[in-house]
Amino acid sequence: MFTGIVLEVGTVAAFDGSRLVLVAPETAASAAVGDSVSVAGVCLTVVETEEGRLVFDVVPETLSRTALGGLEQGKVLNVEPSLRVGDRLGGHVVQGHVDAVGRVRSITPDGDSRRMWVDAAQAVLVYCVEKGSIAVDGVSLTIASFDDDGFEVALIPHTLAVTTLSRLGSGDALNLEADVLGKVVERLVAGRLS
């Protein structure tokens, strides 16, 4: 489980389509083989650790459901280690189970911050509520508004400084995870109605 509060921005050292080597010194310092790490919002399992590097196996299922397939050497990604007992919960409950790949519709300046519209699949939009939570490339964000095709988030200066979201442009692909609490409520209500 994660919170969507990014610990660091890691850099792809190598990716051959199945094995990902990521330079992420802060996370690698405490990670062990078998640990879960959120990489651009995708829960991956550490299979090796090297000095300042983490190694993951990325299976075809993950590639088919996320935006990780197009990774190239030098690409930067948001990194968050999984929560441990006693850790603060700062964002919202994030599983690292991507619901869909979205695309940046537009980004506009808003004082020192930015407003970003993301086009998303209905599988994500059904869980969007104003002031609700969403994870975008692993970053916990608040939905400012939404329409039939996507949602808008406000990106504060701190988020822009410590995540990859400041590097995005129109059309860029993003891993999206809707708030799991909405999914649980939907399932519980459906069970009562049937």
C-alpha positions, 0 to 999 in steps of 0.5 A, a space after each residue: 500500500 502507498 499514499 501517493 506522496 512521492 519520495 524521490 524521482 528515479 531515472 531509468 538506467 535500463 529497460 529491455 521490455 521486461 527487466 527495469 533498472 532504476 536509479 533511486 538512491 533514497 529508496 534503494 538505501 532501505 529496499 530489500 528483495 521482495 519489497 513493493 515499490 510504486 514506480 510511476 504509480 505501478 506497484 512493482 516488486 524489487 528483485 535485486 538491489 545494487 548501489 543506488 539502483 533497484 531492479 524489477 521484472 515487468 511482465 506483459 500484463 503490467 505492460 498491457 495495462 500501464 504506460 511503462 511499455 515505452 520507457 527509455 533510458 534516462 526517463 524520470 519516474 515518480 518513486 514511493 516505497 510501500 508503507 510500513 507499520 507506523 508510517 504517516 498516511 499523508 495522501 490517500 490509500 493508493 494500491 499501485 494497481 493502475 485502472 487505465 492509461 490517461 493522456 494530458 489534455 492541457 496544462 495551463 499556468 495558474 499563478 505559481 501553480 498549474 491546472 492540468 486536464 487529463 482525458 481518462 477512460 470511463 473505468 476511471 471517470 465513474 469514480 471521479 468526484 469533485 474534491 475526491 482523490 486520484 493517483 496520477 503517475 503515483 502522485 496523490 491529487 485532488 480532483 478540481 473538476 471533471 467532464 464527460 471525457 476527463 478530470 482537472 487537477 491543480 498542481 501546487 509548486 511543491 508537487 511540481 518541484 518534487 515529482 515528474 508532473 512538471 515535465 508533462 506536455 499535451 498528449 503525454 501518457 499517464 498511469 491513473 488509479 481511481 480512489 479504492 474507497 469508491 470501488 469498495 463502496 460500489 461493490 458493497 452497494 451492488 452486493 446489497 442490491 442483488 
